[in-house]
């Protein structure tokens, strides 16, 4: 079946511009997560959604970052006034539930959006 | 100190050999542990969960050492296709996936 779909796959933007990244999770998955990965670094948690609500936004690095999810499906991550340090691969993942102990609820990642801020 | 630390490698392994590497975590209350695999410029994919008694999946064996706060991954009879970065994943606060901490990864290169 279809996996997690992210768009665009690559985005080059000028410093100071706003960007919007999109994630379409696996159908039926209630939980959706945003991570970012910089070169040589581990995945950095940004935010996760259970349904349309975001119980944990603690990973958002600044108020320039925001995310929403509507209809319990597609999510968008918006970065306003982009800075060069925002350059990274932004990964979206979904899972059947948000609880890791549920045996059949692994994280499924999308291919990511590679963001380059010039 | 990072919450989850891994030797970045690379571990250069001849085909057919065994390779093992560890991942240390700082929060003694951590409950859930996983190994993910990430190929170059690809998304991470779950390799296996790590259970307290240790577990095996084919050529892969994962162990948990709570006393010393590390998990390990052993790959037997290495294949060329095992070349990847292996990410250690630990929950640091709860059983929610959203609170998981990813290590920076250990690179494994299997050579002919």
Interface residues (C-beta under 8 A of the other chain):
Chain A: X4 X31 X33 X35 X40 X41 X42 X43 X44 X45 X47 X48 X55 X56 X91 X93 X95 X98 X99 X100 X101 X105 X106 X107 X109 X110 X111 X112
Chain B: X4 X8 X32 X34 X42 X43 X44 X45 X46 X87 X91 X95 X96 X97 X98 X99 X100 X101 X102 X103 X104 X105
